[in-house]
Amino acid sequence: MDEAGRVGAIVEEIDVDSDDRLLGSYGMRIPVLLGPSDEVFAEGIIDERRALRKALRRL
């Protein structure tokens, strides 16, 4: 089980390249980790554990 699953978080992977709107917003920031209100929790090289801890503190 991954870090998100351990704390009951749901992670949805989306192909930004397949959506022109998302590509325009996040194209140069891929990969990007967004919160439930589309706030950017992490971008670029993402350390899963660190990003998850940061995201959970912000929720």
Rosetta blueprint (number, residue, H / E / L):
1 M L
2 D L
3 E H
4 A H
5 G H
6 R H
7 V L
8 G L
9 A L
10 I L
11 V L
12 E L
13 E L
14 I L
15 D L
16 V H
17 D H
18 S H
19 D L
20 D H
21 R H
22 L H
23 L H
24 G H
25 S H
26 Y H
27 G H
28 M H
29 R H
30 I L
31 P L
32 V E
33 L E
34 L E
35 G L
36 P L
37 S L
38 D L
39 E L
40 V E
41 F E
42 A E
43 E E
44 G L
45 I L
46 I L
47 D L
48 E H
49 R H
50 R H
51 A H
52 L H
53 R H
54 K H
55 A H
56 L H
57 R H
58 R H
59 L L
